[in-house]
Amino acid sequence: MIWKEIRDENLGCNSFLLGDEVSGKGLVVDPLGSAGAMEYILTAQDLGISIEHVVETHIHADHRSAAKELAGNLGIKITFGKNAQVNFDYVPVEDGSLISLGSIEVEVMETPGHTMESISLVVRDRHRGDEPILVMSGDSLFVGDVGRPDLNDADDEIIRKYSEKQFHSIQKIMKLPDFTELHPAHYGASPCGGLFMSKKPSSTIGYERRYNVFTAIKDKGLFVEKQIKLLKPPPEEAIAIRAENLGPIKE
Ligand SMILES: [Fe+2]
């Protein structure tokens, strides 16, 4: 299994290249505009994989994505959760959708809450075993925290609904085995999380089961109250960045 992380330390963003060394098939998750499409193309070449899929875990509001540029360069469509309201065609995926990269299998888990189209990607290495080896959780479950529900310019009632969805999504992710590695899209000072977000980019489901303040809350109402009470002000550029990532409106 081939695994490579490309980070932006200033923005607290993480992106991933995943592939199978035998088949040479690979994918990119949440490519960063600050890294640029060519960085992913050249890194994939170095790793000996061809990028067959460009997957966005959600529409980003905190940083510019390189997904449109990268997918355009490769002549493929971006893969998004089926509820993505973007202004371009994409490959829609939903709960249980499978992306096969030789012996590496990526299963989609819909995890709305940060945004409605948010997905997490559960990875299995069939060469080695049938249980999940890792999950890329986008902005659903973070190390020490969970993704905020309020970056969509929505009113209080909608933010509350998003937070309720986040509660159910976190419960869903927590069904994974303890040893599953957790690789979120953000860490550190990223504005997509809250006060408890760790500066460490990865964790395990087992550790977060024990020590994440939000996974410990089993009551939806308490979860929502805590999340809303602790919200930081949204990043100033969120609406403009999100609009850019949605792509130009079709004529
Ligand atoms: Fe986000």
Boltz pocket constraint, residues with backbone or C-beta under 6 A from the ligand:
constraints:
  - pocket:
      binder: B
      contacts: [[A, 58], [A, 59], [A, 60], [A, 61], [A, 62], [A, 114], [A, 139], [A, 192]]
      max_distance: 6.0
